[in-house]
Amino acid sequence: QVQLVESGGGSVQAGGSLRLSCAASRYYDRYNCMAWFRQAPGKEREVVATIYTSSSSTRYADSVKGRFTISQDNAKNTVHLQMNSLKPEDTAMYYCANVGWSGYSCPFLPRLYMYWGQGTQVTVSS
């Protein structure tokens, strides 16, 4: 069982920055992939970024490339999402997820992730 708790959401104006954090229970990196997803009202949950914990290899959705950075702090069992140059379309509930199984790459499909945090709201105003 992996427990995840997100923090760091809030309201910001377009062009601003926020840093989300996901505190994971011990041994979260037993399963290779951590990810951030987001879901806006009336829309499906979509991947934002993934990190392969053993190598720190990262992948991003096209919509956030160059603006968002996912990273991990192994000593603190924490995964971060640094979000810069925020846009109104980034407004959503953001979720941290752990894949819950060991593989060779991190999937982008939400249904393949077993463990989820409760979410943190990000609101970007124009």
C-alpha positions in Angstrom: 0.0 0.0 0.0 1.3 3.4 -1.0 -0.2 6.5 0.6 0.1 9.9 -1.1 -0.7 13.4 0.1 -0.6 16.4 -2.2 0.0 20.0 -1.1 0.9 23.3 -2.7 -2.2 24.1 -4.7 -3.8 27.6 -4.8 -4.8 30.5 -6.9 -2.4 32.4 -9.1 -2.6 34.9 -12.0 -1.6 33.8 -15.5 2.2 33.8 -15.9 2.7 32.9 -12.3 4.2 29.9 -10.7 3.2 27.2 -8.2 5.0 24.2 -6.7 3.0 21.1 -5.9 4.4 18.4 -3.6 3.4 14.8 -3.1 4.5 13.2 0.2 4.6 9.4 -0.3 4.7 6.7 2.3 7.9 4.8 2.7 9.0 2.5 -0.2 6.9 4.4 -2.7 9.8 3.9 -5.2 9.4 0.1 -4.9 7.0 0.7 -7.8 8.8 2.5 -10.6 6.5 5.3 -11.6 5.1 8.4 -10.0 3.0 10.8 -11.9 1.0 14.0 -11.8 -2.4 14.0 -13.4 -5.1 16.8 -13.6 -8.8 16.9 -14.1 -10.8 20.0 -15.0 -14.6 20.1 -14.5 -16.3 18.2 -17.2 -13.1 16.8 -18.6 -11.3 13.5 -18.4 -8.3 13.1 -16.1 -5.1 13.6 -18.1 -1.5 13.0 -17.5 0.7 16.0 -16.7 4.1 14.4 -16.0 5.7 11.2 -15.0 9.0 10.2 -13.4 10.6 6.8 -13.4 11.9 6.7 -9.9 15.0 4.5 -10.4 16.5 6.7 -13.1 14.6 10.0 -12.6 13.7 9.8 -16.2 10.8 12.2 -16.9 8.0 12.6 -19.5 5.6 15.4 -20.0 2.3 16.1 -21.7 2.8 18.3 -24.8 0.7 21.0 -23.2 3.1 21.5 -20.3 6.5 20.8 -21.9 9.0 23.6 -21.2 6.8 25.0 -18.4 6.4 22.2 -15.8 9.1 20.2 -14.1 8.6 17.0 -12.2 11.3 15.9 -9.7 11.8 13.7 -6.7 13.5 14.0 -3.4 14.3 10.5 -2.3 15.5 11.5 1.2 12.1 13.0 1.9 9.9 10.5 -0.1 8.5 13.5 -2.0 7.7 14.2 -5.6 7.4 17.8 -6.8 5.8 19.5 -9.7 7.2 23.0 -10.4 4.7 24.9 -12.6 5.9 28.0 -14.3 4.2 30.3 -16.9 0.8 29.1 -15.7 -2.2 29.6 -18.1 -5.9 29.7 -17.3 -6.2 26.3 -19.1 -4.0 24.8 -16.4 -6.8 25.3 -13.9 -7.8 21.8 -12.6 -7.6 19.5 -9.6 -4.1 18.0 -9.6 -3.5 14.4 -8.4 -0.4 12.6 -7.5 -0.3 8.9 -8.4 1.9 5.8 -8.0 1.7 3.1 -10.5 1.7 0.2 -8.0 3.6 -2.2 -10.1 7.0 -2.5 -11.7 7.6 -1.8 -15.3 10.1 -0.4 -17.8 8.4 2.9 -18.5 5.7 5.1 -17.0 2.3 4.9 -18.6 0.1 7.9 -19.4 -3.2 6.2 -18.8 -4.8 7.0 -15.5 -6.4 3.6 -15.2 -3.0 2.0 -15.0 -2.2 3.7 -11.8 -3.2 2.0 -8.6 -2.6 4.6 -5.8 -3.9 8.1 -5.8 -3.7 11.1 -3.5 -6.8 13.2 -2.7 -5.9 16.0 -5.0 -5.0 19.7 -4.7 -6.8 22.5 -6.6 -4.9 24.9 -8.9 -6.7 27.9 -10.2 -5.1 30.3 -12.7 -6.9 33.5 -13.5 -6.4 35.7 -16.6 
